[in-house]
Amino acid sequence: MAIISQPEGAKSFMDDAIIVDLAPHARKLMASEDIAVDLNEDQNARLTNYIREIVKMSYSRISRRYDHWKLADRAHDVYVPADATRFREKAVIGDTRAIADTVLTYLMAALGGRNPMFQLEGLNRNSRKAAAILEQVLHQHMRRTAGEARLAQHLLDCIRYGFAPTKVTWNAYNNTNDISNFDPRRVFPDPRIQWGDWENMQYCVFTSTSSYDALVQTGLYPKLREDIKYRYRLASDQQAWEAHRWHQEEGRGLSVDPLTPNERSAGRTSSFFQLGNSRIVDEAWIKLAGYQVNLPTLDSVWLLVSIIDESMVIRCQLNPYGRMFPVVIGGLYHDTHKNYAQSLYDLLLPLHDIATWLLRSRIDNVQSAMNNLIFVDPTRVAVSDLIDRNPWGVVRSLPGHEPGEGVFIANIPDVTRGHWNDIGALSEIKQRLSAASDAQQGMPSPGSDRTTAYEVQRLTQLGSQRLGVLSRIISAQSIRPLVRMSVENIQDAIALNGSIRMGNDQSNETLEPMIQDGYLDYSNADLQGEIEYLVVDGTLPIEPSRSPESWLNAVQVASQSGLGMELDLKAMTLEAVRSMGISDIDRFRIPAEKLQREGPSPSQQMEIMEKMRGASVKPDEEIDRELEKGNIIPMRQSQ
């Protein structure tokens, strides 16, 4: 792309809007090269200040939810302080976690319960083969990179926070997709857009921590290898970014303090293995107008800029993924009129807190009742006997007084007797809000002895329909875009031929001709071109050729009609079994030697009889022929 430079000395109205002048590096930038090494001090400072400001803009909005997220973490973890000594501090209602686990289980089954986990259905004749191959390649990548765990974390973040940022990038070293889950406190998206309108973001910044050695080993930051000074924490005249103070947050397992002194200034020379020696890295994906970087001929410039220790640009290049950010953001309760989606814990936390208070007040009441207040007249009773009980339980009365005189025990009334019922009522409300009923949790419902099986099934189905709506929204919002990003990465990056081991349950009519000795061999050309496909998960109707019900119905129709004489019912039945996920059906086959000794199996005899029904020859003649071949055993012999 040609870059048109302005005449020397010319000044336009856009000059004041320039964030950083990248025109001197235009050629290298357009070649998709890293220009971090070439930046001067002014360019470095301008980029750093710009990213600091956009992070500050996002932090000012998203940080309002941090305290709420901390409460959600504690409710989900059934959190009890390690130094808790009183019983009431250890009393936490745990059904909120059970409800969250139930919702997570449903979503995992709906969105990732198939084999392969994500299926690609070609929408036309030319796309079927490529879609089938890409499906298997993607399945292989998901197995290699613990894709199930990444999906589960994404869904858990949807449930717990209503904000699940997940980055999808290509790992050239391992030649596979990297799906990275990020703590919501580590991600700073553009707050000026509405929920779900992520393609219109101007920026999205990911914050992480790492050691210097780990950063060098990635091979992504050549600048770090140039000078040993980068191995130490970089000195900065600025205070730590406010957005980085989450490192100090209680209970997150983080050990980095952005206010830690410079390693050299502290007189340390060998502290590289200390916990506090991590480096803060801000990875900014930004979209700028061309004039903002002094490239006015371009409408937009998509950049990837990484900053270490809030002060030094260590990577600056064009976005390797074109005109899109490699991030999907999921939520639970979708509302495009808000900046953030509502989480399950947004609904349940108020009820959780009330239920926990009811439980703790019950404990307080019981403890008070068990430790009754005793009023004593020291002129009538030896108080020391009441304080230090002797082994025989003797309490001495002073001379001239009857036993029991001078002692009054105050009975504490049980005012919290009904709290258990109140806690149960709150639990029912939680279930109604979440659609996670007792039946879906695998527990008998109250009064289940009076509830018919049909009613339980009907209620469970209604709850599943509500959860099904959530799963379809999540699928459309984040899962399908995640799969499409992964597929595009495969198409763009894989340049070599490949081979995939195929199980019996993975083959289909499209791939069958390409499978040899249990392996699917493909070329790079098989994955390229304009491929029209649909991402199929558990929220969409399954393709008929993959449905066990479809195969079983087809076998039944064929066997009950004359069509069974023209089709291989045995092969169709095997395909139905394989579509159920049973890939090793062949190990149950009877050896050929055993069949030869014992004659045809009952299923084979039935097949023969089915063929005979529509045979053109006389039944008796056909039977005689089969008897001569040994395919039919007379009843007297079989007995």
BELKA-V351606 format. One record per helix or strand of 2 or more residues. SS is the DSSP state (helix for helix, strand for strand). FROM is the first residue (numbers start at 1). LEN is the number of residues. If there is no record, write none. Layout:
# BELKA-V351606
SS:FROM:LEN
SS:FROM:LEN
This chain:
# BELKA-V351606
helix:15:3
helix:23:8
helix:36:3
helix:41:36
helix:87:4
helix:95:18
strand:119:4
helix:125:20
helix:147:14
strand:164:8
strand:176:6
helix:184:3
strand:187:3
helix:198:3
strand:203:8
helix:212:6
helix:222:4
helix:228:4
helix:242:7
strand:279:11
helix:290:4
strand:300:9
strand:312:7
strand:327:4
helix:344:27
strand:373:4
helix:383:5
strand:407:4
helix:419:16
helix:448:3
helix:453:41
strand:498:4
helix:512:3
strand:515:2
strand:519:4
helix:524:4
strand:533:4
helix:544:3
helix:548:12
helix:562:4
helix:569:11
helix:585:4
helix:592:7
helix:602:12
helix:619:11
helix:635:4
